Amino acid sequence: MNIGAAAKASGVSAKMIRYYESIGLIGQAHRTEAGYRTYGQDDLRTLGFIRHSRELGFSLAEVTRLLALWRDDDRASADVKKLAMAHIEEIDRKIAHMAAMRDTLVKLADCCHGDGHPDCSILDALSQSAG
């Protein structure tokens, strides 16, 4: 199938398919005599794997490692779990950081009168942080 059909079938845009090919995440596509890329079922499975991994927030470097593990029949599942657990720890750090940001913004918004006057405790707090 051509790149447009592969994009539709895999849920990965044609632009991203070309990018993944350029960085070696997927193999070089077969080419027709006219030079058009063609993709098979193995390519679609790989693209689906990449798409799902990216949806879970794995970086391209992590996806590269996951793909290597996926393709290695002699892999240890402990290696896969280690990678997943490290990713979970990073997600937990991001969640904690965002929760702290939210708590700070809630406190600032609660202190703001939100009326027609120019005085604003939110802007005051932000300007104190800037200095």
C-alpha positions in Angstrom: 0.0 0.0 0.0 1.1 3.6 -0.6 2.0 6.0 2.2 -1.4 7.6 2.3 -3.1 4.2 2.8 -0.5 3.3 5.4 -1.1 6.5 7.2 -4.8 6.0 7.3 -4.5 2.3 8.4 -1.9 3.0 11.1 -3.1 6.3 12.4 0.3 7.8 11.8 0.5 10.8 9.4 2.4 10.4 6.2 4.8 13.2 7.4 5.6 11.2 10.5 6.0 8.0 8.6 8.6 9.7 6.4 10.3 11.1 9.6 10.3 7.7 11.3 11.9 6.3 8.2 14.5 9.1 8.1 15.6 8.5 11.7 15.6 4.7 11.3 12.7 4.0 13.6 11.1 2.0 10.7 13.0 0.4 7.9 13.4 2.0 4.5 10.2 1.6 2.5 10.1 -0.5 -0.6 9.8 1.6 -3.7 7.8 1.2 -6.9 9.5 1.7 -10.3 8.1 5.2 -10.1 9.7 5.8 -6.8 6.6 5.7 -4.6 7.0 4.2 -1.1 5.0 1.0 -0.4 4.3 -0.5 3.0 3.2 -4.0 4.1 1.5 -5.5 7.1 4.8 -5.7 9.1 5.3 -1.9 8.6 1.7 -1.3 9.7 2.3 -3.3 12.9 5.5 -1.4 13.6 3.7 2.0 13.0 0.9 0.9 15.3 3.4 0.0 18.0 5.1 3.4 17.6 1.8 5.3 17.6 0.6 3.5 20.8 4.0 4.0 22.5 4.0 7.7 21.7 0.4 8.0 22.9 1.6 6.7 26.2 4.2 9.5 26.3 7.4 7.5 25.5 10.1 9.6 24.0 11.6 8.6 20.6 14.7 7.2 22.3 12.4 5.1 24.5 10.4 4.0 21.5 13.6 2.9 19.8 14.5 0.8 22.9 11.0 -0.6 23.1 11.1 -1.5 19.4 14.4 -3.3 19.9 13.0 -5.3 22.8 9.8 -6.0 20.8 11.8 -7.4 17.9 14.1 -9.4 20.2 12.7 -12.9 20.9 15.4 -13.4 23.5 14.5 -10.3 25.4 14.0 -10.4 29.2 10.6 -9.0 30.2 12.4 -7.4 33.1 14.1 -5.0 30.7 10.7 -4.0 29.3 9.3 -3.5 32.8 12.3 -1.5 33.9 11.8 0.9 31.0 8.1 1.2 31.7 8.7 1.8 35.4 11.2 4.5 34.7 8.6 6.1 32.4 5.9 5.9 35.2 8.3 7.6 37.6 8.8 10.4 35.1 5.0 10.7 34.6 4.6 10.9 38.4 7.1 13.7 38.7 5.3 15.6 36.0 1.9 15.1 37.7 3.4 16.3 41.0 4.8 19.4 39.3 1.6 20.2 37.5 -0.4 19.6 40.8 1.9 22.1 42.5 1.4 24.6 39.7 -2.3 24.2 39.9 -2.3 24.7 43.7 -0.3 27.8 43.4 -2.6 29.2 40.7 -5.7 28.4 42.7 -4.2 30.3 45.7 -3.3 33.2 43.6 -6.8 33.3 41.9 -8.5 33.0 45.3 -6.6 36.1 46.5 -7.6 38.1 43.4 -10.7 40.3 43.8 -11.5 39.9 40.1 -13.3 43.2 40.0 -13.0 46.4 37.9 -10.1 47.7 40.0 -6.5 47.6 38.6 -5.0 46.0 41.7 -4.3 42.3 41.1 -2.7 40.0 43.6 -1.9 37.5 40.7 0.2 40.1 38.8 1.8 41.2 42.1 2.8 37.7 42.9 4.2 37.1 39.4 6.2 40.3 39.5 7.7 39.3 42.8 8.8 36.0 41.4 10.4 37.8 38.4 12.7 39.9 40.5 
